[in-house]
């Protein structure tokens, strides 16, 4: 049994059919100034039932590559965004 990576972020865009773009924020310590700074990365995740909307907070789990840039699948919706 292998360990699958899990990411949590906010949906920033519906990117075509069954795909959403998720912005993941992480906090790292700056090597020189020893201050906590934000780092951002966007991931494409697979949404089989097209249930995501912009602003939703989601958890995604790593899976086999579904396309050239898509390697994460929706696990659950943590919170819904404002409409």
C-alpha positions in Angstrom: 0.0 0.0 0.0 1.5 3.3 -1.0 1.0 6.7 0.6 -0.9 9.2 -1.6 -0.2 12.9 -1.3 -3.1 15.0 -0.2 -3.5 18.7 -0.9 -6.0 21.3 0.3 -6.8 24.5 -1.4 -9.4 26.9 -2.9 -11.0 26.4 -6.3 -10.1 29.5 -8.4 -11.4 28.4 -11.8 -13.5 25.8 -13.5 -11.1 24.6 -16.2 -13.2 22.8 -18.8 -15.3 19.6 -18.3 -14.7 17.6 -15.1 -11.6 19.8 -14.2 -11.0 22.5 -11.7 -8.0 24.6 -10.9 -7.1 24.7 -7.2 -4.8 27.2 -5.5 -2.7 25.6 -2.7 -1.0 27.9 -0.2 1.9 26.8 2.0 3.9 28.7 4.5 7.7 28.4 4.5 10.5 30.0 6.6 12.6 32.4 4.6 16.2 31.1 4.7 17.9 34.4 5.3 15.3 36.6 7.1 13.7 33.8 9.1 10.2 35.2 8.4 7.2 33.0 7.4 6.3 33.7 3.8 3.5 32.4 1.6 4.1 30.2 -1.4 1.4 29.4 -4.0 1.0 26.7 -6.6 -2.0 25.8 -8.8 -3.0 22.2 -9.5 -5.6 20.8 -11.9 -7.8 18.3 -10.2 -10.4 15.8 -11.6 -14.0 16.4 -10.6 -16.0 13.4 -11.9 -19.5 14.8 -11.1 -18.9 18.5 -12.0 -19.9 19.6 -8.4 -17.2 22.2 -7.7 -17.7 25.9 -7.9 -15.3 28.8 -7.6 -14.5 29.6 -3.9 -15.0 26.1 -2.6 -12.3 24.7 -0.3 -11.4 21.1 -1.3 -9.2 18.2 -0.5 -7.6 16.3 -3.4 -5.6 13.0 -3.4 -2.8 12.1 -5.8 -3.7 9.5 -8.5 -2.3 8.2 -11.8 -1.8 10.8 -14.5 -5.2 11.5 -16.0 -3.8 13.9 -18.6 -0.6 15.9 -19.3 -1.1 18.2 -16.3 -3.8 16.5 -14.2 -2.6 14.0 -11.4 -5.0 14.7 -8.6 -8.6 13.6 -7.9 -11.2 15.3 -5.8 -11.5 13.6 -2.4 -14.1 15.8 -0.6 -15.4 19.4 -0.4 -14.4 20.9 2.9 -16.4 24.1 2.6 -18.5 25.8 0.0 -17.7 29.3 -1.3 -20.0 32.3 -1.4 -22.2 32.5 -4.5 
